[in-house]
Amino acid sequence: MTTVFKLADKVAAFKAQLDLWGRRVNREFERYFPTTKDPRTAKDWIRHPFVNEPDGTVSEQRNQLRAPTDSELRSLSLPDAFLWYYTSTCVFTSSELPDIEFIRSYYFNKIEFMRFNSTVGKHVGYDEFGIRNAERANNDPAFLAEGRAQKERYCKPGIEIDYQAALDKTAEPSVRLTSVTPPSGRHPAMLMCSVYNFFPKYISVTWLRDGQPVTSDVTSTDELANGDWYYQIHSHLEYTPRSGEKITCMVEHASFPSPKKVDGAAAMTGLVAVWCNYSD
């Protein structure tokens, strides 16, 4: 049975999208995939969901797609219909090209069968079908060069926008040093260094005792998300007070031009008086 419907505005818009889809996908599809049938199932590929009719209407092809409704433009109507697509992903640690990796993954019915990775520099197949098509793609210099160029053409412009919009933004944290009750009996005193409302997430909190790093009897939480783009972290130091010593919590963060230090007063008779004093 064939369903025929008029060329409404939404159908015209959908056809325009199909034309764009055809220009971008069919070139690769026809070149790197079997021209008529999927070798694994011996069934025809779906290339163009809609076909123009002589009378100016658009008919449903092979009864595999139905006319769009208000909530959807199209849907597959047969359980054995095929779905082929690819995704493009940019992985990066900075906006510089050596720190960017472009990945294009090709899927058939949700199973990835081939991938191009800019670090590897070529296509890699994951099954017999993918291996054969990866070999075809790698033997096409123009197509291979197009994939290798995507790191600079596709990834870098978007990554630079991400950094300008959010990733280069910083929020300077507030630091609070307090005396708390130690949970164990190994040491009579404990200090907690709490760092609040910082962005980005990455931060370093360390302890100094008379200017020397302290690594033992230190416990810290992970960076905890506040849920509003800001983070907090808490570090604890268990210690036995010594007369005249100076204990410092040092915080390093992208928002600081240099490490910030919060000093605690010397311990006296098991009581710790704490002040918060920033120093570089």
C-alpha positions in Angstrom: 0.0 0.0 0.0 1.3 3.5 -0.9 0.5 6.5 1.1 0.4 9.9 -0.8 0.2 13.3 0.8 0.5 16.9 -0.3 3.6 18.9 -0.3 3.0 20.8 2.9 5.6 23.2 4.2 7.0 20.8 6.7 7.5 18.2 3.9 9.3 20.8 1.7 11.6 21.5 4.6 12.2 17.9 5.2 13.0 17.4 1.5 15.5 20.2 1.8 17.1 18.3 4.7 17.1 15.1 2.6 18.9 16.9 -0.2 21.6 18.1 2.2 21.8 14.6 3.7 22.2 13.1 0.2 25.0 15.5 -0.8 27.0 14.7 2.4 26.3 11.1 2.9 25.6 9.4 -0.4 29.1 10.3 -1.7 30.6 8.1 1.0 27.8 5.6 1.0 28.0 4.8 -2.7 31.8 4.7 -2.7 32.4 2.6 0.4 29.3 0.4 0.8 27.8 -2.2 -1.4 25.7 -0.6 -4.1 22.6 -2.7 -3.7 22.5 -5.0 -0.7 23.9 -5.4 2.8 26.2 -8.5 2.5 25.2 -9.6 5.9 21.5 -9.7 5.3 21.1 -9.6 1.5 18.5 -6.9 2.0 18.4 -3.6 0.1 19.9 -0.5 1.6 17.6 2.5 2.2 19.1 5.4 0.3 16.3 8.0 -0.2 13.2 7.8 2.0 11.0 9.8 -0.3 10.8 10.0 -4.1 9.2 12.8 -6.1 6.2 11.7 -8.2 5.3 13.1 -11.6 2.2 14.8 -10.2 4.2 16.8 -7.7 3.3 14.7 -4.7 5.6 12.8 -2.5 5.0 9.0 -2.0 6.1 6.7 0.7 8.8 4.4 -0.7 8.7 0.6 -0.1 6.2 1.2 2.7 9.1 1.7 5.1 8.4 5.3 6.0 5.1 7.0 6.6 4.0 10.6 6.3 5.2 12.9 9.0 2.8 14.0 11.8 2.8 17.0 14.1 5.2 15.2 16.5 7.6 13.6 14.0 8.7 14.0 10.4 9.3 10.4 9.8 9.5 7.0 11.5 10.5 3.6 10.4 7.5 1.4 10.0 9.1 -2.0 9.5 11.2 -3.8 12.2 13.8 -4.9 9.7 14.5 -1.5 8.3 18.2 -0.4 8.3 19.8 2.5 10.1 23.2 3.8 9.0 24.9 6.8 10.4 28.1 8.3 11.7 29.2 10.5 14.6 32.0 13.0 14.8 33.7 13.6 18.1 36.4 16.0 19.2 38.5 15.1 22.2 40.8 17.9 23.5 42.8 19.2 26.4 43.5 22.6 24.9 42.7 24.5 21.7 46.1 23.7 20.2 46.1 21.1 17.4 48.6 18.7 19.1 46.1 18.4 22.0 43.1 17.7 19.8 41.8 14.3 18.5 39.1 13.9 15.9 37.1 10.7 15.8 34.5 9.7 13.3 32.6 6.5 14.1 30.4 4.6 11.5 27.4 2.6 12.7 25.0 0.1 11.2 21.9 -0.6 13.4 23.7 0.8 16.5 26.8 -1.3 16.0 30.1 0.5 15.3 31.8 -1.2 12.4 34.4 1.4 11.4 36.3 4.3 12.9 38.6 7.1 11.7 40.9 8.4 14.4 43.2 11.4 13.6 45.9 10.2 16.0 46.0 6.8 14.1 45.6 8.7 10.8 43.5 6.1 9.1 40.2 4.1 9.2 40.0 0.9 11.3 37.4 -1.8 10.8 35.9 -3.8 13.7 34.4 -6.7 11.7 34.7 -8.2 8.3 32.4 -5.7 6.8 34.2 -2.8 8.5 37.7 -4.0 7.6 36.8 -4.2 3.9 35.3 -0.7 3.9 38.2 0.7 6.0 40.6 -0.7 3.4 38.6 1.0 0.6 38.6 4.3 2.5 42.3 4.2 3.3 43.1 3.6 -0.4 41.3 6.8 -1.4 43.8 9.6 -0.9 41.2 12.4 -1.2 38.8 10.8 1.4 41.7 10.0 3.7 43.0 13.6 3.5 39.5 14.9 4.2 39.3 13.0 7.5 42.8 14.1 8.5 41.9 17.7 7.9 38.8 17.6 10.2 40.9 18.2 13.4 41.7 21.7 12.1 38.7 22.4 10.0 35.9 20.9 12.2 37.3 20.6 15.8 39.5 23.7 16.4 36.9 26.4 15.6 34.4 24.9 17.9 36.9 24.3 20.7 38.1 27.9 20.5 34.5 29.0 21.0 34.1 26.7 24.0 37.2 28.2 25.6 36.1 31.7 25.0 32.5 31.0 26.3 33.3 28.9 29.4 36.5 27.0 29.6 38.8 30.1 30.0 36.5 31.5 32.7 37.7 31.2 36.3 36.2 31.9 39.7 38.5 32.6 42.6 37.8 30.4 45.6 37.4 31.4 49.2 39.5 29.5 51.8 38.7 28.8 55.4 40.9 27.1 57.9 39.2 25.7 61.1 40.0 23.5 64.0 37.9 20.3 64.2 37.8 17.2 66.5 40.0 14.4 65.2 38.2 11.1 64.5 40.9 8.9 65.9 43.2 9.0 68.9 46.5 9.1 67.0 46.8 12.8 67.2 45.2 15.3 69.6 44.5 18.0 67.0 43.1 18.4 63.5 42.8 21.2 61.0 40.4 21.4 58.1 41.1 23.5 55.1 37.9 24.2 53.2 37.9 25.7 49.7 34.6 27.0 48.3 33.1 28.3 45.1 35.9 27.8 42.6 35.9 27.1 38.8 37.3 25.3 36.9 37.3 22.1 38.8 41.0 21.3 38.9 42.7 22.5 42.1 45.6 21.5 44.4 45.3 21.7 48.2 48.5 20.9 50.2 49.8 21.3 53.7 53.0 22.9 54.9 54.5 22.6 58.4 57.1 25.3 59.0 57.4 25.6 55.3 57.9 21.9 54.5 55.3 19.8 52.7 53.3 17.4 54.8 52.1 14.1 53.2 51.3 11.9 56.1 48.0 12.0 58.2 46.4 14.1 55.4 43.0 13.2 53.9 41.1 15.1 51.3 37.8 14.9 49.5 37.4 14.9 45.8 36.3 18.1 44.1 32.6 18.3 45.0 30.2 19.9 42.5 27.8 22.5 44.0 25.4 22.0 41.1 25.9 25.6 39.9 29.2 25.2 38.0 31.1 25.9 41.2 33.1 23.3 43.3 34.3 22.8 46.8 37.0 20.6 48.4 38.0 19.9 52.0 41.4 18.7 53.3 42.1 17.5 56.8 45.5 17.4 58.7 45.8 15.4 61.9 48.8 16.5 63.9 50.4 16.8 67.3 51.0 20.5 68.1 54.5 21.8 68.7 55.3 25.1 70.3 56.1 27.9 67.9 55.4 26.0 64.7 53.4 27.4 61.7 51.0 25.2 59.8 49.9 26.4 56.4 47.2 25.3 53.9 48.4 26.1 50.4 45.9 26.4 47.5 46.8 26.4 43.8 44.2 27.2 41.2 43.9 28.7 37.7 42.3 31.8 39.2 45.4 32.6 41.3 48.5 34.1 39.7 50.5 32.3 42.4 49.7 29.9 45.2 47.6 31.2 48.1 48.5 30.3 51.6 46.3 30.3 54.7 48.3 30.1 58.0 47.1 28.6 61.3 48.4 29.8 64.7 50.7 27.7 66.8 49.0 25.2 69.1 48.9 25.9 72.8 47.8 23.4 75.4 45.8 21.4 72.8 43.8 24.5 71.7 44.3 25.9 68.2 43.5 29.5 67.5 43.1 30.0 63.8 43.4 33.0 61.6 42.9 33.2 57.8 45.8 35.2 56.3 46.4 35.2 52.6 50.0 35.3 51.5 51.8 34.6 48.3 
